[in-house]
Amino acid sequence: MTANSPANRQVIREKTEARLRQIAGGTAGALGFAALDLQSGERFGQHEHLCFPQASAIKIPVLLEVFQQAQAGELDLGTACRVEGVHKTDGSGFLKDLGNGTVTMSLRDLCVLMILVSDNTATNLLIDRVGMDRVNQTMAGLGLTHTRLRRRMMDQAAGERGDENLSTPAEAVRLLELLYRGEFVSREVSRSILEILRLPKSSAITAGLPPGTPLAGKPGAIGGVNVEWAMVLAPERPYALAIMENYGSKGEATEAFREISRVLYDYFQRVGRATPHGSYPTPR
């Protein structure tokens, strides 16, 4: 067996898999995750095809639909929208706290608020503009059979009926992969979407990364549910990661997400900078 045998690297992968299983199995809830090395295609996952409620992470598919319709000429991102009292929605964001009819924002600005501060009023305005069915048609057209927008933000009656917004870790990672490769609509459209997703925001996955590591994504949480979609644009090995939990208990998800993030970053960076012999070259 040669010194650069893949068997040596397999040992490191198995240790990483064991640690990830330990973290995921240590929470009271049902936890699933998927991770994809965006250069080599190497994957990690557990319960990655289970469906989970998406909370505010479903805002990413809404964002994609807005930009797709803009590219098709069906809407203009610069179109001004006046925020009236009838549009306001409780929950996250600050548009609900501003005056009725005193604020006018472009569709792109609403997209920024939807992702940066998870503004529910901005989100519902965008859903009404592009259409819930159109979001779902786009997801289906991408081969994502479980990612569905089934209700507006803060529609508790719909949630109680079981009309929950859904996706899986595997499908979330697939959508992030398309953006990374510039394959959603076009390279330019994908880049524009990523510019918004890269706006800095705190999250459990971010907490598991070295300070300053660039990330594009969106977390979300509702009672018993924690979700995060993230593209970690690490220098040695960029990767996509989605972690989802429901039936959660005692805030355990935050710590579990942080540890999964830390373990995967460590793995991808070590294999990314190693030689075939597993040594780390001295930087020039």
N, C-alpha and C positions, 0 to 999 in steps of 0.2 A: 504494500500500500504506500503510495507516494505521500509526501508531506502536505501536498495541497489537495488531498482527498476531500470530497464533499462530506465524508463521514464526520470529520471534525466539526464542520459547520452544523451538521445535523444535531450534534450534541447540544450546541448552543440553542438551536431552535426548540428542541425538546424541553430544555430547561425553561425557555420563555413560555412555551405552551403550558407547561405545568404551573408556572406562576400565574398566568392569566386565568387558568381554570380555578385556581385557589381563590383568586380575588373575586371572580364572578360567582363562585359557589359560596362565598362568605356573606352574601347579603340575603335578607329575608325575602326579597322580591324575586320576580323572574327577570333575569338580566341577559341580554343578548348583545353581541358586538360583531363587527366586521372591520377588518383592516386590510388595505391593499397597498403594497409598494408600487408607486406609480412609475417606477423605472423598470423593475425586474418582473413585476406581476406576482410576486410572492404574496400569499394571503394568510391571514389568521382569522379565525371566527369561532363563535359558539352561539348556538341558537340564532344564527344570522338570518334565517328565513321565517322566524316568527313575526307576526304582526304586533305592533305596539301603537298605542295612541301617540300622537306626535306633538301635542301642545303647540308651542310657537315655532317649532322646527318646520312645520308645514308651510311656513311663510316662504321657504326657499322655492318650492314649486310655484307659488304665486308669483314670486319675483321672476322666475324663468318665463312664465306665460306673458307677463307684461312686456318683457323685452322681445319675445317672439312676435307678439302682435305689433310692436313698434317697428320691428324689422320688416314685417309684411305690409306696412303702411296702413294698418287698421287703427292705429292711434299714434299720437305724437307725445313723446316723453315730456315735451315742454308745455303741454296743455295745462292751463291753470284750473285748479279745483278750489272752490270756496267751501270751507268747512262750516256747515250749519249745525245747529243744535240737534237736528234730527239724525245727523251722521254720527254723533258721539257715542262711544262705546266704553264701558267700564274696563278696568284692568290696567295692564301696562301701557306706558306711553304718556305723553303730556298734551296731545291735541284736545283731549276731553276737558282739560282745565283752562283752555283759552276761550276767548269770547266767541259768541255765536255769530257767524258771518263776518268776523273781523280778520280771519286768517285765510289767505289764498296761497296755495302751494302747487308746484308743478307735479305731474305724475312721477317724475324721477325723484323729486324731493320726498314724496310720500313713500317711495321705495326705500330711500335711505332711512327714514324714520321707522319703517316696518322692520328693517334688519338691525339698525344700530341700537334703538331703544325699544324694539319689539312693540311699537305703537299699534294697538288694536284698532283704533279709529282709522288710522292710515290703511291698515290691512283690509278692513271691511270696505273702505272706499275703493281700493284696488280690486278686490274680489267682485264687487258690483260692476266695476268697469269692464273687466275682462271676461267675467262669467265663470261660475264654478264648473259647469260642464266642459268648458274649453280647457281649463286646467287639467281636468281628468282625461280628456281626449289626448292632450299632449303627453301626459304620463303614459297612457296606454300605447301611444305611437312609439314611445321609446322602449317599449317592452317591459315597462314597470307595471305589473298586474295588481300589485297591492297598495301602491302609493296613491291615495285618494283624498281629495278635499271634499268633505261631506257636510260641513257646516261652517258658518261664519264664526268669527271670534266672539267668545262670551255668550254663545247661544246655549244656555244651560238646558233648555227644554229639549233641544236636538240631541245634546249629549246624553241626557237621561233616556231618550228613546233608543240610544245605541248608534246614533249617527255621528260617530267619532271620526276625526281625521286620522288616517292610518298610513303606516309604511313599515318596512323591515330594514334592519341594518344592512343587508346585502343590497337592497335597492337604493338606499341612501348613498352608499359608497359608489354604486354604479353611476348615479347622477353626478356626483362630485368628479368621478373619473372623466365623464364626458366634458365637463367644464374645463378640467385640467388640460385635456387634449385638444380643446378648441372645437369639439364636435357637436356642441349644442347650437344649432342654426348655422353659426359660422365662428371662425376664430375671433373675429372682432366682437361679436355679440357675447361669446363666452368670456372674453377679457373684460368687457364692460360689467357683466354680472359679478365677476370675481372682484372687481374694484370695490363694489359695494359690500360683498361678503367679507372682504379683508378689513373693513373698518374695525378698529379695536373695540373689543368688548370682553368683559370678564366671563370666565366659564370654568368648569371643572377640568376640562381637557387642557385649557391654557395653563391652569395651575400646576399641571404635571410636566410642563415644558420649561426649559431654561428661559429666563427672562429675555424678551426681545425676539423669540422665535416667531416668524410670521405665520399667521393662521387665517384661513378663510372659512367661515361657517356660521352656525347659529345654534344656540342651545334653546331648550324649552322645558317647561315644567307646569304640571297641574297636580291636583291632589293624587298622591300615590304614583305619579308618573314623572320620570326624568328622562330627557332625550338630548342628544347632541350630535350634530353633523359637523365634521371638521376636516378640512384639507390642511395638513401640517406641511408647510413649505420649508422643511428643514434643509440645510445646505448639502448634506451628504446623500440623503434619501428622502425625497418628498413622498408622503403617503396620505391616503384618505382613510378616515376613521369615523365610524358611527357607533355609538353606544346607546342602548335603550333599556329602560327598566319600567315595569309596572308592578302593581301590588307592593309598592315600596313601603318601607318601614323605617322610622327613626332617623331619617336623613342619611341613611347609609350610602345612598347612590353617589353623593358628592365625593366621598372618600374613595369609593370603588372606581368611579370614573377617573379621578385624579391618578390613582395607582395604575390603572390600565394604560392611561396616557403615558405615564412615566416609563413603564416597562417597555412599551412598544417603541417609544422614542429611543431608549437606550439600545434596543436590539437593532433597529433600522440604522442608527448612526454607526454602531460598531461594525456591522457587516458592510455598510456603505463606504467606510474609509479603510477597511482592511484589505491587504493584499490577498491573493489566492492562498497564501500560507498562513493567514490569520494574524499577521503582524500589522502594526500601524506605522506607516511611513512618517518620518520626521518632516514637518512642513518646511518648505523652502523659505 
